[in-house]
């Protein structure tokens, strides 16, 4: 099982053709936004909100183990013998562990909207490795005659054309279903504004309180060239900069210094920074408290927001991963016998009180055994604790006495009485 046997798809959907040179220049230098800053997929990570959002999603996905499960009758069993198990669970290639591999591909997904990994096969067609490929090096195109999809990879000035089955491609939000859209490109203006506010703050503190002012002389005074040059040099060299703030400023010939810079609070600097952080949280669907914005966080809502993050933010990405792996790494009938799943239980565990209350309900109502609970809590099973309880008060309506009598070995139906030898009636 797992031997290579796959034909390339001949679907005739349109592919957006890109000029790799122009795209490479955009990725390198970025596109200038209305705020005056250049934004590309790399320097967007310099904005702390973007970095934090991408980091929390990529690290969360990377921390989830991938399981290969085989269907057997009505159950599924972890298939440790499958050739994909070790690749996806521990070591995708000779240079990376599984955590690094998943984290790298998620960063590509969250910046470029696409994640690629070259699939390495041995001579028998068995998958032996998965190697990440930077999205900026790949162009997707369709061969004119056969209408088959190919991936054009440019490395060290050389072009390599790889057929579709050689690339594991995980896509983000897409218009055509073949290529994902870059979140950075779509949110370029919002990210650019965030970078601009950071630069404004850095320049404000870097230049100290001596920037943006006017030196005023009395009407009857005219500053000499020597005094002007001394004033200019002293302002730029002795008083400009955060480390030179609050020094004594010496002016000549009756001159006065009048500040005209807009204070950051008047320019709503802090409010703008907070709003831009919320913008990034909105783009990546990350709760603000995970970006260290705790203004609206309370003890009662953080746990629910964390659960929402798992179900509404991580789960769509996880499904993209699972389906891409299933379609590209499983072949033919394998898809009916094998399933690939991320284990998300650890992210939904909650606090110890909530977990134990849930375990108690599962144990009480009969769908969990004591050993099931121990397994969930990462404890070894104990002999004799694998049985399930049966709630006695949960029976079909009108059948309670009938079931009780049947269990006692009686033959009387509901409403019938038993009479003893003395003639006394006994219910």
N, C-alpha and C positions, 0 to 999 in steps of 0.2 A: 504494500500500500504506500502511495506517495510517489510512485514513479512518474516521470514527466510524460504527459500526454495532453497537449492543449493546442488548439488552433486559434489564430489571431481573429479578433472580432472584425466583422465586415460591415458594421453599422455605419450609416452615412449621415451622421450628424455633423454640423458645421463646427469647425475649430477656428478660434480666433488666432490669426497669424500675427506674430510679433517680430519686429526687427530686433534681433538679439543685441546688436550694437547699440541702438538707441535705448533699449531697455537697460543695457549695462550702464550707459551713461547716467540714466535716471537713478539707478540704484546707487551709483557711485557719488554723484553730486546732488541728487535730490531735485525736487521741484519747488520753486519759490512760491510761498503762500502769501496771502494778503497781509499777513502780519510782518512780512519782510524776512522770514526765516526759511531756509531750505529744509525740506523734510524728505528723508528716504527711509528705507526699511532698517538701516543700521543706526543712523543718528537719532531716530525716534526713540530708541532705547535709552538715550541720554536723558529723556524726560522721565523723572522719577515715577510718575503715575503710570506711564506706559510700561516701564520696566517692572514695577510692582505687580501690575495686572498680568503681564505675560509670565512673570516668574511664578505667581501663585497658581495659575492654571497649568503651566507646563510641569511644575514640580508635583502638583496633585495627581495629574495623569501618570507621570513617570513612577510615582510611588505605588500605583495599583498593579498587582501581579496579574499576568495574563494566563488563563487556564485553557488547556485543550481537553475537551470533554467528549467522550464517546457515548452515544445513545445505546442503551441495552434495555429492551422492553419499555417499561414505563419510567425508567430512571436514567440518569446520566452519571458517568464515572470519570474521574480525572484520569486522562490517558498519559501517563508518564513515559510510555514507550514510543509515542509518536515522535517523528523526527523534528517536528516544529516545537515540541515542548521545551527543550533546552534552549533553542534559538530565541524564542519569545520570552521565556521565563528568566534566563540567566545570561546568555552570551550570544548576541546576534552575529557577531563577527570576532575576529581575533584581536581587535583593538578596543572594543567597547563592551561594557556590561549593559544589561537590559535597561537599567535606569537611565544611563547616559544616552542610549539610543532613543528611547521614548521622549526624553526631555529635548533632545536636539530636534527631532521631527516636530514636536509640538511648537517649539520656537519658530521653526520655519512656517508652520501652519498659521500661527498667530501674527506673523509679520507679512509673509508673501501670500498667504491663503492657500498654499500648496506645500505638500511634503513628499519628497521622493526618496526611495531607497532602491538601489540596484540589487536584484535578486541573483545570487550566485548559485549555480548548479554544478553537481559533479557529473562525471561521464554517464552515470546511470539516470540522470535527470532528477536526482534528489536534491532538494534545497539544502545548501550547506552554509549560507551566509547572507546577511542583509547589510548593505553598506549605504549610509546616508549620502545623498547628492545635494549640493547646494541648489536651491530653486533658481538662483540667478544664472546658473550655467545651463539650464534646460529650456528647450523650446519644443512644444508639442505640435506635430504636423501630421497630415494625412497623405499617404502615398497616392499619387494621381490615378495610377492604373488599378491597383488592387483595392484602393480605398481603405487600406489598413492603417491603424495608428502607429506612429513611431515617435520616439523621444530623441531629439538631437541634443547631444551633450558636448559642450565645448570645454576642453581641459588643456591647458598649456598650449594654446594655439591650434590644437587638433580637434577635429569634429568626429564624434562617434555616434552612429545611428543605432539605437537600441529598439528592438521590437517591444510591443506592449507587454508581453509576458515577462520581460526582463526587468520591469520597473514596478515596484509597489508604490502606488500613487494614492495619497490621502488628500481629499479635496475639502476646502471650506465652502462657504456660501458661493453658489455658482449660478451664472445665467444659462450656460449651455450644458451643464452636467459633466463637462470634460475638464474644465479648468476652474479653480477657485478664484475668488476675488480677494485682493489684498486689503485687509482691514486698515493698514497704514495708509494706503492710497485713498481709500474711501473717506477716512477721517483725517486727511492731511491738514485741513484748515484748523480743526480743533487742536490737533497736536502742535501745529505751528504756533497757535496762540499760547498754548502752555509753555512752549520753549521760549517764546518772546517774553512772557511774564517772568520766567526764571532769569533770563538775561537782563531784564530791566532791574530786578532785585539785586543781581550780582553787580551790575554797573553802579547802582545807587550806593551800595555799601563800599564798592571798590574805589569810587571817587570821593567818598566821604560827603561831608556837608558843604564843601567849598565849590561845588559845581553848580552851574546854572545861576550865576549871579551877575550883578552890574556894579562896576566901580564908578561912583559918582563924585565929581569935583564941584566945588563951589563955582558959581557963574563967573566970578572974576579970575579964576585960576585956569591956567593951561599947563598940563603936565608935560614936562620936558621929555625928550627922547630917552635920556638916561634913567629917569624915574620910571618911565613906562616899561623899559626893558627889565629893570630890577623887579618891578611889580609882577610882570608876566612870569619871569623866571621863578620868583618866590612862590607864586600861586601854584605853578605846575610842579615844582620840585620839592617844596617844603611842606605844602599843605594839602596836596591832592592825594587821596588814598585813605583806606580805612585805618591803617596804622598811624596815620598822621592827623587823624581827626582831633578836634577840640584843642588844637594848638593856638597860641596867641598869634593873631594876624596883625602885622604892622603895615600901615598905609602911610604914604607920604603926601605932603602938600595939601593937607586937609581933606583927602579923599575919604569917601564912605563906601562900604560894601553893602549892597542890598540884594538879598536872596530872592530869586524869582522862580526857583524850582518848585514844582507841585509836590507837596508831601504825598507819600505813598497812600495814606489813608484817604486823602482827597481824590486820588486817582483810583480808589477802590481796588488797591493792589491785592490786599489779602482776600477780599471777596472774589476777585477774578481768579485767583489761584485755587480757591476752594471749589468754585464752579467748574473750572477746567478739570479738576480731579474727579468730580462727579461725572463730567462728560466722558472721561476715559472709562470710569466704572460702568457707565451706561453702554459704551461701545462693546466692551468685553463681557458685559453682564456679570460683573463681580461686585459683591456687596461692598459698600464703601468702607466698612470696618476692616475688611481684609487689605485695604490700601492704607490702613492706619488713620482713617478719618472717623473718629469716634464721636462726632458732635451729636449724632442722633441715635447712637447705639445705647442700649440698655441691657441689663442682665436678662430681661425677659425675652428680648427679641433677637439677640445675637445667635442663640442656638437655632432658632427657626430660620434666620437668614443663612446660616451655615448649611442647613438642610436644603434650602432653596438653591444654594450655590451648587450642591451636588446634583440635584435633580434637574435643574434648569440650565446650568452653565456647563458642568462637566459631562452630563449624560449625552447630550448631542455629539460632543467630540468623541466620546467613548464609542458610540454607535458607528460613527464614521470609521474609526479604527477597526472595529470588529468586522464591519462589512467589507472594507478594503482588504483585510487579511483573508477573509473567507473567499472572496472572489479571485484573489491573486495567488494565494498560497495553498489553497485546497483545490483538488482536481476532481472533476466528474462526480462519481458516486460518493466521494468523500464528504461532500457537502450535506448529503442526507444522513451520514453516519457520525459526522464530527461537527462540533460547534466550538467557536472561539469566544470566550467571555472574559471580560475584566471583572475582578472581584472587588466590588465597591462596598462590601459590608463594613470594612474598617472605617470608612468615612461617615457611615450612618450609625455608628455605635452609640453615640450620645454619652451622657454621664453614667456613672455606675448605678445610681438609683433608678434612672429610667430603664437601663438595660435589665436590671434584676426584676423590675416590675413587669417588663415585657416577657422575660423568661418564665416568671411565675404564671402569667396568663396562658402562655403556650403549653406549659406543663399541666396546668389545671384542666384545660379544655382538650387536651389529648393529642395535639399535633407536634409536641416536643417531648422527647424522653430526657431523662437526666443526663445521659451521655451526649445527646444532641446539644444541650445547653453547655456542657463542658467543652465540647468541640468548638462552639462559637466563642467561648471565652479562652480558647487556646490552651485547654487542659486535656490531659490524657484520659481516655475512657476508663471506667471502672466496671469490673465484671458484675453482672446482675442489675445494672442500671439502664438497660436498653429497652425496657418495657414501657408501654404507653398507658396512661390512665384513661378511664372511661367515665365521663360524668353520668351519674345515675338519673339525674333529673332532666336530661335531654333525650326525650323519646318522642315518637310521633303522637300527635294529639289523639286522645281517646284510647291509647294503647298501653297506658302505664300499668294498670292492674293486670292486664293480660301478660305483659312482659314479666312482671314480678312473679306471678303465679307460675309462669313457664320456667323461670329460673329456680323456683322452689320445688318444682316437680308436681305442682297441683294441676287439676283439670277443670276447675270451676271458672266460669267466666265472671265478668264484672257484674255485680248485683246479686250473685248467688251466695248463700251462706252455708257454712258447714255446721251439722248438728251432731252433738256428741251422744254417747249411749244413754245419758240421763235425760235427754230431751231438751237440753239447754242449747240455745242458738248462739253460735260463736262467729263473729265477723272475720 
